[in-house]
Amino acid sequence: MSKTPADTPELPRQPWRDTLRVYLEPASLRMFALGFAAGLPLLLVLGTLSFRLREAGIDRATIGYLSWVGLAYGFKWVWAPLVDRLPLPPLTTLLGRRRGWLLLSQALVIAGLVGMALNDPRAGLQPLVLCAVLVAFGSATQDIALDAFRIESAEARKQAALAAAYQTGYRLAMIWAGAGVLWVAAWAEGSATGAYQNGGWRTAYLVMAGSMVVGVLTVLLSAEPVRLPLPPARSAGDWLRSVLVEPFADFLRRYRWQAVLILSLIAIYRISDVVMGIMANPFYVDMGFTKDEVATVSKVYGVVMTLAGAFVGGVLAMRLGVMRVLMLGAVLSAASNLLFAWMTTRGHDVTALVAVVSADNLAGGIASAAFIAYLSSLTNVSYSATQYALFSSLMLLLPKFVAGFSGAYVEAYGYASFFTGTALLGVPVLVLVALAMRMAAPTAERPAGSPA
C-alpha cells in the first residue's frame, strides 16, 4: 500500500539545543548563501520589474502579461533531466556535475541582469524582455541544480533545517532584489526630477548583477556532494529512458493513485501569493508610495518578519511535522492577502504598509519553509534534480499563468476586488492539505526517497 509523507505527533523528539544547532552546520550555511543566489533573480524579472515598468508608464495589463516571463520556472522540468545527468565539460571535470551546472546558470543570470540594466523600457520593451527571459532561464536552471545539491547534501531528517536555511537566504535575497534595488535606484537618481529616471534603474540592476558573486563564490568554495552510483546504460535508448522516463515513473510507482492528490496540492499551494505578487508593486506606485518608502519598509520590517517566518517554519516542521505547518502556511498566506484589500481603503498610509508587508513576509516565510521540506520529502535521491524540478515547476505553472491576467483584472475591477479574489484562491488549498493530512501514514514520516 502506497503512502504519502507521514506527519504525526510521534516524530522522534530531540533536545531544543540539538534542533537549533543544525543551523550552524556547514551544509546549512552553504544553503543560506546559495539560497540568496537563487532568490535574487526572481523579483528582478517579476515584482521589481513590474514596479520599474509601471513607473515608466507601461499599462497594468501589459505588465501582467509580461509576467509570463516567469513561466520559465514552470517549465524547468523539461530540461531538468539534462541538468540531472548531462556532464558539462570542462566544468564537470573541474567542479563536478552539480557545481558545474550551478556556475553556468549563474553566469547566464549575471549576463541577463547586465542586459536589463542597459536597456530603457521607454525605448522599446523587446530587448528588455529578451534579457529578462535569459535571467529567468538561467535562474530556473540554477534552481534545478541547487535543489539537487541541497537534497544530496544531508540526510532526510535534516532536510527541513536545510530548507529553512535555504529559504532564509532566498527571502533575504528577495528583500534585496525588492527593497534594496529600489533604495539603490532612488540613491542613484539623487536630486533628479521626473517620474522615471532610467539611470537610477541602470545602476540598481548592475548592483544586483554584482550581488550574484555570493553564489559564485559559494559554488567555487563548496565540495561536490557524494552521489549514488548509477547503473551504466547499455544503449542510447536505456540512457534516455533513465533520464526522461524513469524519474517520473518512479514517483508514480511509489505513490500510485495518491500522486493525483499530491500533484494537485503542489500545483495550487502558492497560488494566492504568486497571483497577488505581480500587482503588489504597481499597487504601491498607484497608491503614491515612493521607492524610498517601499524600500525602507521592506528592508526593516520585511527582513525581520522574513527571518522570523523561515526560522519558525523550519523549527515547527522539525518539531510538529511538515503537514501541520503546511496547513498553517496555507491559512496565513491567504489571510495576508485580505490585508492588501484593506490597505486599498487607507490611501498613502505608511503605517498600513508596515503592517501589511510584515504580515505578508511572516506568512510567506512559514509557508515556504514547510513547502520546501514537503517537496524534498517526496523525492527519490536517485532522481533528485528531475523530480524536485517537476514539483517546483508544477508549483509555479498554473499560478504564473493565472497571474498573467492580473493586470487586466485590476484594470476592470480594481485592486480591492483583486486582492480579495486572490485570498479566495487559497480555499481549495486548505481542502487539499486537509486531505493530504488524512492520507498521511499514522506512525512516522517516510524518509525522503525511500520506497512507499
C-alpha positions in Angstrom: 0.0 0.0 0.0 1.4 3.4 -1.0 1.8 6.2 1.5 2.1 9.9 1.4 4.8 11.5 3.5 3.7 10.9 7.1 3.0 13.6 9.6 2.3 12.5 13.1 2.7 13.6 16.7 5.0 10.6 17.2 8.0 12.1 15.4 11.3 11.5 17.2 12.0 14.3 19.7 15.4 16.0 20.0 16.6 18.5 22.7 16.0 22.1 21.5 19.8 22.7 21.6 20.4 19.9 19.1 17.4 21.1 17.0 18.8 24.6 16.7 22.5 23.6 16.3 21.8 22.3 12.8 21.5 25.8 11.5 25.2 26.4 12.2 26.4 23.3 10.4 28.4 23.9 7.1 25.7 22.4 4.9 23.1 24.9 6.4 25.4 27.9 5.9 26.1 26.9 2.3 22.3 26.6 1.7 21.9 30.1 3.2 24.4 31.6 0.7 23.1 29.6 -2.2 19.5 30.4 -1.3 20.5 34.1 -1.6 21.8 33.4 -5.2 18.6 31.6 -6.0 16.2 34.2 -4.6 17.9 37.2 -6.2 16.8 36.9 -9.8 13.1 36.1 -9.2 11.8 39.6 -8.3 14.1 41.3 -10.8 12.1 39.7 -13.7 8.8 39.9 -11.9 7.8 42.1 -8.9 10.7 44.7 -9.1 10.4 44.8 -12.9 6.7 45.5 -12.6 7.5 48.5 -10.3 10.0 49.8 -12.9 7.6 49.3 -15.8 4.7 51.0 -14.0 6.9 53.9 -13.1 8.0 54.1 -16.8 4.3 54.4 -17.7 3.6 50.9 -19.0 0.0 50.0 -18.5 -1.0 47.3 -15.9 -2.4 44.9 -18.5 0.9 44.8 -20.3 2.8 44.4 -17.1 0.6 41.4 -16.2 1.2 39.7 -19.5 4.9 40.3 -19.3 4.9 38.3 -16.0 4.7 35.2 -18.2 8.4 35.5 -18.4 8.3 33.7 -15.1 6.8 30.7 -16.9 10.4 29.6 -17.4 10.2 28.4 -13.8 7.1 26.4 -14.6 8.7 24.5 -17.5 12.1 23.8 -16.0 11.1 20.2 -15.6 11.6 19.9 -19.4 15.4 20.4 -19.2 15.8 19.2 -15.7 16.7 15.6 -16.8 19.7 17.0 -18.7 20.8 19.0 -15.7 20.4 15.9 -13.6 22.5 13.6 -15.8 24.4 15.6 -18.6 28.0 16.5 -17.9 29.4 19.9 -18.9 33.0 19.5 -20.0 35.2 21.1 -18.8 33.1 22.4 -15.9 32.0 18.9 -14.7 35.7 17.8 -14.7 36.8 20.8 -12.7 33.9 21.2 -10.3 31.6 18.2 -10.5 28.2 17.9 -12.2 26.1 19.9 -9.6 28.6 22.8 -9.2 29.3 22.9 -12.9 25.7 23.5 -13.8 25.4 26.0 -10.9 28.2 28.1 -12.2 27.0 28.1 -15.8 23.5 29.1 -14.7 24.8 31.9 -12.5 26.8 33.2 -15.5 23.6 33.4 -17.5 21.8 35.3 -14.7 24.6 37.8 -14.5 24.6 38.4 -18.3 20.9 38.8 -18.4 20.8 41.3 -15.5 23.5 43.4 -17.1 21.4 43.5 -20.3 18.3 44.5 -18.3 20.4 47.3 -16.8 21.5 48.7 -20.1 18.0 48.8 -21.8 15.4 51.5 -21.3 11.8 50.2 -21.4 10.6 53.5 -22.9 12.8 52.9 -25.9 11.1 49.5 -26.6 10.2 46.6 -24.4 11.6 43.8 -26.6 15.3 44.0 -25.7 14.5 44.3 -22.0 12.1 41.3 -22.2 14.6 39.1 -24.0 17.2 39.8 -21.3 14.5 39.1 -18.7 13.9 35.7 -20.4 17.6 34.9 -20.2 17.6 35.8 -16.5 14.6 33.6 -15.9 16.1 30.7 -17.9 19.4 30.9 -16.0 17.6 31.2 -12.7 15.4 28.2 -13.3 18.4 26.2 -14.3 20.2 27.3 -11.2 17.1 26.1 -9.2 17.3 22.7 -10.7 20.9 22.1 -9.9 20.6 23.8 -6.5 17.6 21.7 -5.4 19.5 18.5 -6.2 22.7 19.9 -4.5 20.6 20.6 -1.3 18.8 17.2 -1.2 22.1 15.4 -1.7 23.9 17.4 0.9 22.3 15.9 4.1 20.2 13.1 5.3 16.4 13.2 5.3 16.0 14.3 8.9 17.9 17.5 8.3 16.1 18.5 5.1 13.7 20.8 7.0 16.6 22.7 8.5 18.4 22.9 5.1 15.1 24.1 3.6 14.8 26.8 6.3 18.4 27.9 5.8 17.9 28.0 2.1 14.6 29.8 2.5 16.1 32.4 4.8 18.8 33.2 2.2 16.2 33.1 -0.5 13.9 35.5 1.2 16.7 37.9 2.2 17.7 38.0 -1.5 14.1 38.8 -2.4 14.2 41.7 0.1 17.5 42.9 -1.5 16.0 42.4 -5.0 12.8 44.1 -4.0 13.6 46.7 -1.4 17.4 47.0 -1.9 17.1 47.6 -5.6 14.5 50.4 -5.0 16.8 52.0 -2.5 19.8 51.8 -4.9 17.7 53.3 -7.7 16.5 56.1 -5.6 20.0 56.8 -4.3 21.4 56.8 -7.9 18.8 59.3 -9.0 19.9 61.7 -6.4 18.0 65.0 -6.7 17.0 64.4 -10.3 13.4 65.3 -11.0 10.9 63.4 -13.1 8.6 60.4 -12.7 11.1 58.0 -14.2 14.9 58.1 -14.3 16.4 55.1 -16.2 19.9 55.9 -15.0 18.9 55.0 -11.4 17.5 51.7 -12.6 20.6 51.0 -14.6 22.8 51.4 -11.6 20.4 49.3 -9.5 20.4 46.4 -11.9 24.2 46.4 -12.3 24.4 46.2 -8.5 22.1 43.3 -8.5 24.2 41.6 -11.1 27.3 42.1 -8.9 25.4 40.6 -5.9 25.4 37.2 -7.7 29.0 36.9 -6.6 27.7 35.5 -3.3 26.5 32.4 -5.2 29.5 32.2 -7.5 32.0 32.2 -4.5 29.9 29.7 -2.6 29.9 27.3 -5.5 33.7 27.6 -6.0 34.4 27.1 -2.3 31.9 24.2 -1.8 32.5 20.5 -2.2 30.6 18.4 -4.7 28.0 16.3 -2.8 28.5 12.5 -3.0 26.1 11.0 -5.4 24.7 7.5 -5.5 26.3 5.3 -8.2 24.1 4.8 -11.2 24.0 1.6 -13.3 25.6 2.0 -16.7 23.3 2.4 -19.7 23.5 -0.4 -22.2 22.3 1.8 -25.1 21.2 5.3 -26.0 17.7 4.1 -25.5 18.4 2.9 -22.0 20.1 6.3 -21.2 17.1 8.3 -22.5 14.7 6.1 -20.6 16.6 6.5 -17.3 16.9 10.3 -17.9 13.5 11.2 -19.2 11.1 8.4 -18.1 12.3 6.7 -15.0 12.2 9.8 -12.7 8.5 10.3 -13.3 7.7 6.6 -13.4 9.5 6.2 -10.0 7.2 8.8 -8.4 4.1 7.2 -9.8 5.2 3.8 -8.6 5.8 5.0 -5.1 2.6 7.0 -4.6 0.2 5.4 -7.1 -3.3 6.9 -7.0 -2.3 9.3 -4.2 0.0 11.0 -6.7 -3.0 12.8 -8.1 -3.7 14.4 -4.8 0.0 15.3 -4.1 0.4 16.9 -7.6 -2.8 18.8 -7.2 -1.7 20.2 -3.9 1.7 21.2 -5.3 0.0 22.8 -8.3 -2.0 25.3 -6.3 -0.3 25.7 -2.9 1.3 29.1 -3.6 -1.4 30.4 -6.0 -2.6 33.1 -3.6 0.9 34.6 -3.2 2.0 34.3 -6.8 -1.1 35.8 -8.4 -1.2 38.7 -5.9 2.6 39.4 -6.1 2.6 40.5 -9.7 0.3 43.5 -8.9 1.8 44.4 -5.5 4.4 46.8 -6.7 2.2 48.5 -9.3 -0.3 48.9 -6.4 2.4 50.7 -4.3 3.1 53.0 -7.2 -0.6 53.8 -7.8 -1.1 54.4 -4.1 1.6 57.1 -4.2 4.4 55.3 -2.2 7.9 56.3 -3.2 10.8 53.9 -3.9 12.4 55.0 -0.6 9.2 54.3 1.4 8.6 50.9 -0.1 12.3 50.0 0.2 12.6 51.2 3.8 9.5 49.3 5.0 10.5 46.1 3.2 14.1 46.4 4.3 13.4 46.9 8.0 10.1 45.1 8.7 10.2 42.7 5.8 13.7 41.3 6.7 12.7 40.8 10.3 9.5 39.1 9.6 11.0 37.0 6.8 13.7 35.7 9.0 11.2 35.0 11.7 8.9 33.2 9.3 11.6 31.0 7.8 13.1 30.2 11.2 9.7 29.4 12.8 8.6 27.4 9.8 11.7 25.3 9.8 11.7 24.7 13.6 8.0 23.9 13.7 8.3 21.5 10.8 11.0 19.6 12.7 9.1 19.6 15.9 5.4 19.2 14.8 5.7 17.7 11.3 5.7 19.2 7.9 2.0 18.8 7.1 0.7 20.7 10.1 3.0 23.7 9.3 1.9 23.3 5.6 -1.7 23.9 6.7 -0.7 26.9 8.9 1.2 28.4 6.0 -1.7 28.0 3.6 -4.1 29.8 6.1 -1.7 32.6 6.7 -0.8 33.1 3.0 -4.5 33.5 2.0 -5.4 35.7 5.0 -2.5 38.1 4.4 -3.9 39.0 1.0 -7.0 40.3 2.7 -4.8 42.9 4.3 -3.9 44.3 0.9 -7.6 44.7 0.2 -7.9 46.6 3.5 -5.0 48.8 2.5 -6.9 50.0 -0.6 -9.1 51.9 1.8 -6.2 53.6 3.6 -4.6 55.7 0.8 -1.0 56.7 1.3 -0.6 55.3 4.8 2.9 54.2 5.6 1.8 52.6 8.9 -0.7 50.4 7.0 2.2 49.5 4.6 4.3 48.4 7.5 1.6 46.1 8.9 0.8 44.5 5.6 4.4 43.9 4.5 5.2 42.5 7.9 2.3 40.1 7.9 2.9 39.1 4.3 6.5 38.3 4.8 5.9 36.3 8.0 3.3 34.2 6.3 5.4 33.7 3.3 8.4 32.6 5.3 6.4 30.0 7.3 4.7 28.6 4.2 7.8 28.4 2.0 9.9 26.7 4.6 7.3 24.0 5.2 6.6 23.6 1.5 10.2 23.1 0.5 10.6 20.5 3.2 7.4 18.8 1.9 8.7 18.7 -1.7 12.0 17.4 -0.6 10.4 14.5 1.3 8.7 13.4 -2.0 11.9 12.9 -4.0 14.0 9.8 -4.6 17.7 10.8 -4.2 18.5 8.8 -7.4 16.4 11.4 -9.4 16.6 14.4 -7.0 17.1 17.1 -9.6 14.5 15.9 -12.1 11.8 15.1 -9.5 12.2 18.2 -7.5 12.2 20.3 -10.7 8.9 18.6 -11.6 7.4 19.5 -8.3 8.7 23.1 -8.1 7.7 23.7 -11.8 4.2 22.4 -11.2 4.1 24.7 -8.1 4.5 27.7 -10.4 2.9 26.8 -13.7 -0.7 27.4 -13.0 -0.2 30.3 -10.6 2.0 32.2 -13.1 -0.3 31.5 -16.0 -3.3 32.9 -14.0 -1.1 35.8 -12.8 -0.6 36.9 -16.4 -4.2 38.1 -16.4 -3.9 40.0 -13.0 -3.3 43.4 -14.7 -6.3 43.1 -16.9 -8.4 42.1 -13.9 -7.2 45.1 -11.9 -8.0 47.4 -14.8 -11.5 46.1 -15.0 -12.5 45.6 -11.3 -10.0 47.5 -9.1 -7.4 46.5 -6.6 -9.8 45.7 -3.7 -11.7 43.1 -5.7 -8.4 41.6 -7.0 -6.8 41.1 -3.6 -10.0 39.6 -2.1 -10.2 37.2 -5.1 -6.5 36.1 -4.5 -7.4 35.3 -0.9 -10.3 33.1 -2.0 -8.0 31.2 -4.3 -6.5 29.8 -1.1 -9.6 28.0 -0.1 -9.1 24.9 -2.3 -5.5 24.7 -1.0 -6.9 24.2 2.6 -9.1 21.4 1.4 -6.2 19.6 -0.4 -3.8 20.0 2.6 -6.5 18.5 4.9 -7.0 15.6 2.5 -3.2 15.0 2.3 -3.0 15.1 6.1 -5.7 12.4 6.4 -3.8 10.2 3.9 -0.5 10.6 5.8 0.9 7.4 7.4 -0.2 7.0 11.1 3.2 6.3 12.6 6.3 8.1 11.3 7.5 10.2 8.5 8.8 8.3 5.5 12.4 9.1 4.7 12.9 11.0 1.5 13.4 8.7 -1.4 12.5 5.5 0.3 10.1 3.1 -1.2 6.4 3.6 -0.4 
